[in-house]
Amino acid sequence: MKLDQIGFWSEIKLEIIKKYAGAYTSIMKNQSWCKGYVYIDAFAGAGKHISRQTGEMVPGSPLNALEVKPPFTEYFFIDLAEERADVFIELARENPNIHSYHGDCNEVLINDIFPNLGWDTFKRALCILDPYGLHLKWETIKKAAELKTVDIFINFPIMDINRNVLFDDFAKAAPENIARMNAFWGDASWKELLYKEQDTLFGDKQHIKLEGYPTLAKEFGERVKNIGFKSVPEPILMRNVKNGPLYYLYFASQKDVAKDISKDIFNRYKKGQK
Ligand SMILES: C[S@@+](CC[C@H](N)C(=O)[O-])C[C@H]1O[C@@H](n2cnc3c(N)ncnc32)[C@H](O)[C@@H]1O
């Protein structure tokens, strides 16, 4: 199976998630009412990557989660690519606490996993939503918010959005990319937020971009709060070696204590410390 080569920004993301996961299980272990604290990796990947910096193998977010101490009580891994899902199907054969799914995580989460995480189950979950691009649907984030039992990390894919959707002239965006953006955003309101209608010299209308991705990201945080996540700290912006924006890493939770931990971890990484 072909492994992804990952840049330092992905290694930082992996570290952040790993640190938070450790803090999460340490707290949840001491909650006597809690009947399970589960880890969900919805865009699980191949399980490992190659570091561009060192050329060495780096464990991916699912393997990191399996190493977290104290351990989660259950693990759910999903990937759309069959050979990637197979990696976890293999692990699931050896460990009854691992559940692996091959499919679109938007469907698997809503149909198979979230229904078992209702408030009355006394379970809690940490869910990682880490796509390459615009593959996550708003409906999925909304369902997670409604449960009130799930904390999420979201990769907000600025590079895909900048490359394929946010052209200076809206007419340049392909309909399928606009549809992907609408599905991620939940509706088409991002267009009103960023574009202004203007008359052209030829008497037509044109939509010109006035605002860029920082405005979009700020509004996204508000939207995540408005659907029911109590705490959404300022996200961390990941840039590539040329300083180009790649994605924002968002965290959203129902508890202020979770927010404080994630804020502390985010701030340490923003300052370049580990
Ligand atoms: C960025 S990688 C995940 C990396 C992983 N979180 C890590 O850090 O080790 C994204 C993965 O999402 C998978 N994928 C893409 N669309 C998907 C979908 N709709 N549902 C589930 N998986 C999907 C891809 O096959 C790819 O393996």
Ligand as a Chemical Component Dictionary entry (heavy atoms), coordinates in Angstrom:
data_LIG
# 
_chem_comp.id                   LIG 
_chem_comp.type                 NON-POLYMER 
_chem_comp.pdbx_formal_charge   0 
_chem_comp.three_letter_code    LIG 
# 
loop_
_chem_comp_atom.comp_id 
_chem_comp_atom.atom_id 
_chem_comp_atom.alt_atom_id 
_chem_comp_atom.type_symbol 
_chem_comp_atom.charge 
_chem_comp_atom.model_Cartn_x 
_chem_comp_atom.model_Cartn_y 
_chem_comp_atom.model_Cartn_z 
_chem_comp_atom.pdbx_ordinal 
LIG C1  C1  C 0  -5.416  13.102 5.739  1  
LIG S1  S1  S 1  -5.675  11.366 5.597  2  
LIG C2  C2  C 0  -5.907  10.924 7.296  3  
LIG C3  C3  C 0  -4.663  10.915 8.086  4  
LIG C4  C4  C 0  -4.829  10.454 9.510  5  
LIG N1  N1  N 0  -5.804  11.235 10.243 6  
LIG C5  C5  C 0  -3.492  10.578 10.226 7  
LIG O1  O1  O 0  -3.184  11.670 10.687 8  
LIG O2  O2  O -1 -2.779  9.573  10.305 9  
LIG C6  C6  C 0  -7.308  11.320 4.955  10 
LIG C7  C7  C 0  -7.890  9.917  4.718  11 
LIG O3  O3  O 0  -9.288  10.071 4.492  12 
LIG C8  C8  C 0  -9.731  9.075  3.576  13 
LIG N2  N2  N 0  -11.041 9.546  3.056  14 
LIG C9  C9  C 0  -11.306 10.438 2.072  15 
LIG N3  N3  N 0  -12.625 10.657 1.978  16 
LIG C10 C10 C 0  -13.207 9.920  2.957  17 
LIG C11 C11 C 0  -14.550 9.741  3.398  18 
LIG N4  N4  N 0  -15.563 10.398 2.831  19 
LIG N5  N5  N 0  -14.787 8.913  4.444  20 
LIG C12 C12 C 0  -13.765 8.256  5.058  21 
LIG N6  N6  N 0  -12.476 8.374  4.665  22 
LIG C13 C13 C 0  -12.200 9.202  3.643  23 
LIG C14 C14 C 0  -8.589  8.945  2.586  24 
LIG O4  O4  O 0  -8.606  7.662  1.968  25 
LIG C15 C15 C 0  -7.364  9.160  3.503  26 
LIG O5  O5  O 0  -6.868  7.909  3.926  27 
# 
loop_
_chem_comp_bond.comp_id 
_chem_comp_bond.atom_id_1 
_chem_comp_bond.atom_id_2 
_chem_comp_bond.value_order 
_chem_comp_bond.pdbx_ordinal 
LIG C1  S1  SING 1  
LIG S1  C2  SING 2  
LIG S1  C6  SING 3  
LIG C2  C3  SING 4  
LIG C3  C4  SING 5  
LIG C4  N1  SING 6  
LIG C4  C5  SING 7  
LIG C5  O1  DOUB 8  
LIG C5  O2  SING 9  
LIG C6  C7  SING 10 
LIG C7  O3  SING 11 
LIG C7  C15 SING 12 
LIG O3  C8  SING 13 
LIG C8  N2  SING 14 
LIG C8  C14 SING 15 
LIG N2  C9  SING 16 
LIG N2  C13 SING 17 
LIG C9  N3  DOUB 18 
LIG N3  C10 SING 19 
LIG C10 C11 SING 20 
LIG C10 C13 DOUB 21 
LIG C11 N4  SING 22 
LIG C11 N5  DOUB 23 
LIG N5  C12 SING 24 
LIG C12 N6  DOUB 25 
LIG N6  C13 SING 26 
LIG C14 O4  SING 27 
LIG C14 C15 SING 28 
LIG C15 O5  SING 29 
# 
